[in-house]
Amino acid sequence: MSQSLSRALTILGLLGDDGRSLDQLATELDVHKTTVLRLLRTMEADRFVQHDAGHRYVLGSRFFELANRALEQRDVRTIARPHLAALNASTGQTIHLATYEAGEAVYIDKFDAKQSVRMYSRIGRPAPLHCTAVGKVLVSARPRLEQVEIAGKLAYPRFTDNTITTAEQYLTELEVVAAQGYAEDHEEHESFVNCVGVPIRNGTGDTVAAVSMSVPDMLLDHAQVLSTLPQVLDTAAAISADLGWKPNEPLSSTDGRAPSKGNR
């Protein structure tokens, strides 16, 4: 790496922490101010840095454009896959990855359970929004007005006795999901199957996917499935971190709240 390029990258790293004056940068790089000024003028011409009236330098708009593009180019399925495989290996249960596309929650990856029991879900197939954990997670991340619009358009087919069947119930459920940071499917989509789902976030904090674990109650009952929630949360946190998300608190934190009870 050339010396000039190395110094330019060092400057960007320093400005990423906080703004600096020319004198401060020269001192920290241990080079003459004219050398630093030449680098700064080159980067400023391409909008990588900018300075204020007091000649204090900060990162420029071009840097943020490239950072956002880098985040957008990350393939959530590719990044998530090793984490999903690890969760599948450690739990032995069915693991799903889903995204919100054109008004539907669509499964984009799946790891089958180690036991002979298989879920009916398939990669590329949509998941009902009102009665699956991934559907609830993805819709709960949408703006409230959009949630109301979505809730008003759903037909609410009843799959089991526990299926949500009205827009009012669904909107209340979405509030619960958003508040607690995870969703449940308590035998709502398939009888005798319980599921927990968690959001995956990108570098800007947007929910870009949902990861879930589904288990027939012949293997684990509802309470036992909820006890695995920390593992699913940790998996989602690891994927989110790889996508550039830096939370103020760990994603696995539920703020001291116990898992909700009743049909989710």
C-alpha positions in Angstrom: 0.0 0.0 0.0 1.4 3.4 -0.9 2.2 5.8 1.9 -0.3 8.4 0.6 -3.1 5.9 0.5 -2.3 4.6 4.0 -2.3 8.1 5.4 -5.6 8.9 3.6 -7.2 5.8 5.1 -5.9 6.7 8.5 -7.4 10.2 8.2 -10.8 8.7 7.3 -10.6 6.4 10.3 -9.8 9.3 12.6 -12.6 11.4 11.2 -14.9 8.4 11.7 -14.4 8.8 15.4 -14.7 12.6 15.6 -14.0 15.8 13.6 -10.4 17.0 13.6 -8.5 20.2 12.8 -5.6 20.3 10.3 -3.2 20.7 13.2 -4.7 17.7 15.1 -4.5 15.5 12.0 -0.9 16.5 11.4 0.0 15.8 15.0 -1.7 12.4 15.0 -0.1 11.3 11.7 3.2 12.8 12.7 3.6 14.5 9.3 3.8 18.1 8.1 0.6 20.0 7.8 1.2 20.6 4.1 1.2 16.8 3.5 -2.1 16.4 5.4 -3.7 19.4 3.7 -2.8 18.0 0.2 -4.6 14.7 1.1 -7.5 16.5 2.6 -8.0 18.7 -0.5 -7.9 15.6 -2.7 -10.5 13.8 -0.6 -12.6 17.0 -0.3 -12.7 17.3 -4.1 -14.4 13.9 -4.2 -16.6 14.7 -1.2 -15.0 12.1 1.1 -14.3 14.9 3.6 -15.6 18.4 4.2 -14.7 21.2 6.6 -16.6 23.9 8.4 -15.8 27.6 8.8 -13.4 26.8 11.6 -11.5 24.4 9.3 -12.6 21.4 11.3 -12.8 18.3 9.1 -15.5 15.6 9.1 -16.5 12.8 6.9 -18.2 13.9 3.6 -21.4 12.9 1.9 -19.6 10.6 -0.7 -18.4 8.4 2.1 -21.9 7.9 3.4 -23.2 7.1 -0.1 -20.6 4.4 -0.5 -21.3 3.0 3.0 -25.0 2.8 2.3 -24.3 1.0 -1.0 -22.1 -1.4 0.7 -24.9 -2.3 3.2 -27.4 -2.6 0.3 -25.1 -5.0 -1.6 -24.9 -7.5 1.3 -27.0 -10.5 0.6 -28.9 -11.3 3.7 -29.4 -15.0 2.7 -25.7 -15.6 2.1 -24.7 -13.8 5.3 -27.4 -15.5 7.4 -26.8 -19.1 6.1 -23.8 -20.1 8.4 -25.6 -18.7 11.4 -28.8 -20.5 10.5 -26.9 -23.7 10.0 -25.3 -23.4 13.4 -28.7 -22.8 15.1 -30.1 -25.8 13.3 -27.2 -27.9 14.4 -27.4 -26.8 18.0 -31.2 -27.2 18.4 -32.0 -29.9 15.8 -35.1 -28.0 14.9 -36.5 -26.4 11.7 -35.1 -23.0 11.0 -36.6 -20.5 8.5 -35.4 -17.2 7.0 -38.0 -14.9 5.5 -38.2 -11.4 3.9 -41.1 -9.1 3.1 -41.6 -8.9 -0.6 -44.5 -7.3 -2.5 -46.8 -7.5 0.4 -45.9 -11.1 1.4 -43.6 -12.8 3.8 -41.5 -15.2 1.6 -39.3 -18.0 2.9 -35.9 -17.5 1.3 -34.0 -20.2 3.2 -34.8 -23.2 5.4 -33.0 -25.9 7.4 -35.0 -29.0 8.1 -35.2 -30.5 11.5 -32.8 -33.4 12.3 -35.8 -35.6 13.3 -38.1 -37.2 10.7 -40.7 -34.5 11.2 -40.8 -32.0 8.4 -42.6 -28.7 8.1 -44.8 -28.0 5.0 -43.0 -24.7 4.3 -40.9 -24.4 1.2 -38.3 -21.9 0.0 -39.9 -19.4 -2.3 -43.4 -20.0 -0.8 -45.2 -17.2 1.0 -46.0 -17.4 4.7 -49.4 -16.2 6.0 -48.9 -12.8 7.6 -51.5 -13.2 10.3 -50.5 -16.5 11.8 -46.8 -17.1 11.3 -44.0 -15.8 13.5 -42.0 -14.5 10.5 -45.1 -12.8 9.1 -45.8 -11.0 12.3 -42.2 -9.9 12.8 -42.0 -8.5 9.3 -45.3 -6.6 9.4 -44.7 -5.3 12.9 -41.6 -3.5 11.5 -43.6 -1.6 8.9 -44.9 1.9 9.7 -48.2 1.9 11.7 -50.3 3.3 8.9 -49.0 0.5 6.6 -49.8 -2.1 9.3 -53.4 -0.8 9.4 -53.6 -1.0 5.6 -52.2 -4.5 5.5 -54.5 -5.6 8.3 -57.5 -4.3 6.5 -56.7 -6.2 3.3 -56.0 -9.7 4.9 -58.7 -12.4 4.5 -57.7 -14.1 7.8 -58.2 -17.7 6.8 -58.6 -19.9 9.9 -56.0 -22.7 9.9 -56.5 -23.8 13.5 -58.6 -22.8 16.5 -55.8 -20.4 17.6 -55.6 -18.5 14.3 -56.1 -14.7 14.5 -59.3 -13.9 12.5 -59.8 -10.1 12.7 -57.9 -7.0 11.9 -58.3 -5.7 15.5 -56.7 -8.8 16.9 -53.9 -8.7 14.4 -53.1 -5.0 15.0 -53.0 -5.7 18.8 -50.7 -8.6 18.2 -48.4 -6.5 16.1 -48.1 -4.0 18.9 -47.1 -6.8 21.3 -44.5 -8.2 18.8 -42.9 -4.7 18.3 -42.8 -4.1 22.1 -41.2 -7.5 23.1 -38.9 -7.9 20.1 -40.1 -11.3 18.9 -43.2 -13.1 17.7 -44.9 -16.4 18.5 -47.0 -18.8 16.4 -48.7 -20.8 19.1 -50.3 -23.5 17.0 -51.9 -20.8 14.8 -50.7 -21.9 11.3 -50.4 -25.7 11.9 -51.9 -27.7 14.7 -49.3 -29.0 17.2 -46.5 -26.7 15.9 -45.1 -23.8 17.9 -42.8 -21.2 16.5 -40.7 -18.2 17.6 -39.5 -15.5 15.2 -37.1 -12.6 15.6 -36.2 -9.6 13.4 -32.9 -9.2 11.5 -31.7 -5.7 11.0 -29.3 -4.0 8.6 -26.8 -1.3 9.3 -29.4 1.4 9.3 -31.6 -0.5 11.9 -34.3 -1.5 9.4 -35.8 -5.0 9.7 -34.7 -6.7 6.5 -35.6 -10.3 7.4 -36.9 -12.6 10.1 -35.4 -15.8 11.5 -37.7 -18.4 13.1 -37.6 -21.8 14.7 -40.5 -24.2 14.4 -41.1 -27.3 16.5 -43.9 -29.9 16.7 -45.2 -30.2 20.2 -44.5 -33.9 20.2 -40.9 -32.8 20.5 -41.1 -29.6 22.6 -44.2 -28.1 24.1 -45.0 -24.3 24.0 -43.0 -23.4 27.1 -40.0 -25.4 25.9 -40.0 -23.7 22.6 -40.1 -20.3 24.3 -37.1 -21.4 26.4 -35.1 -21.6 23.2 -35.8 -17.9 22.4 -32.4 -16.7 23.6 -30.7 -18.9 21.0 -32.8 -17.5 18.2 -32.3 -14.0 19.5 -28.5 -14.5 19.5 -28.6 -15.9 16.0 -30.5 -12.9 14.8 -28.1 -10.6 16.6 -25.1 -12.2 14.9 -26.6 -12.0 11.5 -27.6 -8.3 12.1 -24.0 -7.6 13.2 -22.7 -9.0 10.0 -25.1 -6.8 8.1 -23.6 -3.8 9.9 -26.1 -3.2 12.7 -24.7 -1.8 16.0 -27.5 -1.9 18.6 -27.4 0.2 21.8 -28.4 -3.0 23.6 -28.0 -6.7 22.6 -30.8 -8.0 20.4 -31.2 -10.9 22.8 -32.3 -8.5 25.6 -36.0 -8.6 26.4 -35.8 -5.7 28.9 -36.6 -8.1 31.7 -39.9 -9.1 30.3 -40.9 -12.7 30.6 -42.1 -14.3 27.3 -45.8 -13.5 26.8 -48.4 -16.1 27.5 -51.4 -17.1 25.6 -51.9 -17.6 21.9 -49.4 -15.7 19.8 
